Amino acid sequence: MSIYKITSKIDFATIQKIISEKQKIALSDESRKKIIKCRAYLDKKIKSSKESIYGINTGFGALYNKSISEKDLGKLQENLVMSHACGVGEEVPHEIVKLMLLLKIQALSLGYSGVSIELVDQILLFYNQDITPVIYTQGSLGASGDLSPLAHLSLPLIGKGEVYFEGKKQASDIVLKKLKLAPIKFKSKEALALLNGTQFMSAYGVWSILKSNHLADCADVIGAISLDAFDGRSEPFKEIVHKIRAHAGQMKVAKNFNKLLNGSQLIKRKKEHIQDPYSFRCIPQVHGASRDAIAYCEKVFLTEINSVTDNPTLFPDENEIISAGNFHGQPLAIAFDLLAIALSELGNISERRTYQLISGQRGLPPFLVSNPGLNSGFMIPQYTAASIVSQNKQLCTPASVDSIVSSNGQEDHVSMGANAATKNFRVIENLERIFAIELFTSAQALEFRRPAKSSPAIEKIVSDYRKEVKYITEDVVMYDKIETTIKFLQSKLSIYSA
């Protein structure tokens, strides 16, 4: 099994490779040197200076003016983790927790946090041994770092809290004993370095970007099937149209559609109608705008995962320890809100195409069954899509414009980026369901165009899809077919993207 060595920079392609290949991770020699150097600087600073340094020899938040004796510095850090582990709600999905561990290691490896190499090695062991801390979705304001979720991430290091290990939830101390590991004894600053940071938001951000890029491709593939099934026109996708309004996303979508529809008998045949509804005619403009928004959010999250976001920050070369605000999640909160809107709109226009396909237009039977009336056909899948689209609109209410004062007024402006992250997660899950319903519907509609064929690319997609979900001739139970379509979309549809 290959091992990825953590360096100063990481990107989404690398993270995707680490995940898909289940790679182990390790620190590079350069990263180890940076961590050791920074810790040595902090130890020297504490011994040589009598001044108060926030979070190192003081209390936290509104208790910043309380001095802590040197003998209690380790206890201060342990208390911090225990007192801040106040998460509630649903458990964070395992894949997000794994990303949190990876991104925390990445941030600490940059060498500005003052942690010991032993602490980072223990986190590495957790990642590589698939020891997955139990974390809850609610509890972070996304401002003084993701305090509560990161406290739950850190609890198992000291033998408290719970983890998933070997397929089951277990008490952390039991797992440590099984692996003959001693609980970590925190040194000064270490727990604060773990809790101050944006790795909860960032992990959701990485997951969201990987999903969003895949779903943007799915939107084009499924939209192309729907266009041909609806007997749509090709002119709105001509390159000359998009050159005179040259948004990058719009031009990419038009290019994708021209590739996907190349060789289609249906798209080339004479049309009785001179225009298509906007949900077909404006696909490049709508899909393209969402792609451009995804690209912006990708830049934000890429910057974040390669940043130092704990507090205070140590600069050994400059002999400075600075208390500032890199933990504030406002850049991420705004990006999550934008991303949710962009993805919601992909679902919005998708549902409209589904509606057009079942509406009995252009030679297609009402609800896409041969005997409508006796059969309801595809009437209710569209209902379901409409319901989900409406929920996504509600989830798009921005979190980043909200703030609640906390910590006795010390934390008087917060980002609510964690709420934005978990809302966006739900939008993405919903979008997969909306797309699955459009694919389910458009593949059915295409059968009523036989013997005419779509393009070789689309016929290949539909042929593979038909191996898992058959053409429907009369009413059947449909929920399982939608679920199968979701799995097809998640695992296979991206290989067809233009």
Residue, then its C-alpha position, 0 to 999 in steps of 0.5 A: m500500500s502506498i504512503y502519502k507524505i504530508t508536505s506544505k501543500i495539498d490539493f483536491a486531486t491528491i486528497q481524492k487519490i488518498i481517499s480512493e486508494k485508501q492510502k496511509i499518510a506520514l509526515s515528510d522530513e521537512s514537516r517533522k523538522k518544522i514541528i520540532k523547531c516550533r515546539a522547541y521555540l515555544d518551550k524556550k519562550i515559556k521558560s525565558s519569559k514571564e509575560s502572559i501568552y494567550g491560551i498558553n499560560t492564561g485562561f481561554g475566551a473571556l477568561y484570557n485575563k486569568s493567569i495559569s501557573e506553569k505546573d498547571l499548563g498541561k491540566l489547562q489543556e486537558n480541561l479545555v478539551m473536556s469542557h469544550a466537547c459539547g456537541v449534539g445532534e447527528e453524528v458526523p459521517h465517517e468520511i468527513v471525520k477522516l478528512m478532519l484528521l487529515l486536514k488537522i495533520q496538514a495544518l499542524s505540519l506547517g510548523y506554526s502551532g507549537v505542538s509536539i511531534e509525539l502529538v502529531d504522530q498519535i493523530l497520524l496513528f489514528y488516521n492510519q489505523d482507522i480509529t474514527p472519533v465520534i463527532y456531532t454536527q451541532g456545536s460550532l459557531g465557526a469563529s473561534g475555530d470549530l471548537s466543539p467538533l474539534a474537541h470531540l476529535s481530540l477527546p480520544l487522544i486522552g482516552k475519553g469519548e468514543v470512536y469507531f474501530e473495527g466496525k463498531k462504536q467503542a469507548s476510546d480508552i478500551v481501543l487504546k488499551k487494545l492497541k497498547l497505546a497510552p493516552i496523550k499527556f498534553k503539553s502547553k498550547e497543544a489542546l488549543a492548537l487542536l481546538n482552534g482551527t477550521q478543520f470541521m468546516s474545511a473537511y465538509g468543504v473538501w467533501s463538498i467540492l469533490k461531490s460538486n465537481h462530480l455533480a456538475d458533470c452529472a448535470d450535463v450528462i443527464g441534461a443531454i439525455s433529457l434534451d434528446a428525449f424531449d426532442g430539443r434543439s441543438e442551436p442554443f449550444k452552438e459555440i458562436v452563441h457562447k463566444i459573445r457571452a464568454h463566461a467560462g462555465q457557460m462555454k464549458v457546458a455548451k462544449n460538453f453538450n456538443k460532445l455528448l450529442n455528437g452523432s445523435q439522430l434525434i438532435k439532427r431531425k427536423k423540429e416542429h417547434i422553433q424554441d425550447p423551454y428555458s430549462f432546456r434552452c438555457i442549460p449552458q447559462v444556468h449550469g455554467a453559472s453554477r460551475d463558475a460558483i463551484a470554481y470560486c468555492e474550490k479556490v477558497f477551500l484550497t486556500e483554507i486547507n493549506s493554511v494555519t488557522d489556530n491561535p495564537t500563532l508562533f513565528p520562531d524565525e521572527n521571535e513572535i507569538i501573535s494572537a489574531g483571528n485566522f480561526h474565523g470561518q467567514p471566508l468558508a461560511i460565505a463560500f458554503d452559502l454560495l455553493a448551496i445556492a449554486l447546487s440548488e439551482l442545478g436541482n431546480i432546473s433539473e426538476r423543471r426538465t423532469y416536469q416537461l418530460i412527463s407533461g405529454q408534450r412533443g409526442l410523449p405520452p402523459f406521465l411516460v406510460s403507454n396506458p395513462g389513466l390505468n397507470s400513473g407512470f412517472m407522475i409521482p417521481q416528479y412530485t418527489a423531485a419538486s418536494i426536494v427542490s423546495q427543501n433545498k431552497q429553504l436550506c439556501t437561507p444564508a448562514s453567513v449573515d447571522s451572528i450570535v454573541s458568545s463567550n461573555g462578549q469576547e466572541d462578539h461576531v461569529s461566522m456560523g460557517a459550521n451551520a453553512a457546512t452542514k446545510n450544504f451537505r444536505v443540499i448535495e444529498n438532495l441534489e443526487r436524489i433530484f438528478a436520479i429522478e431526472l435520469f430515471t425519467s429521461a431514460q424512460a422518455l427516450e424509449f418512446r423515440r424508438p427506433a430513432k437513436s440518440s448519440p453513441a455516448i448517450e446510448k451507451i449510458v442508457s444501455d448501462y443504466r438499463k442493466e440496473v433499472k429496466y424500462i417500465t411498461e406499467d405501474v410498479v413500486m418505484y422507490d427502490k428504482i430511484e435508490t438504485t439510480i442514485k447509486f448508479l449516479q454516484s458510482k458510474l455516471s462520472i465516467y461518461s462525462a464529456 
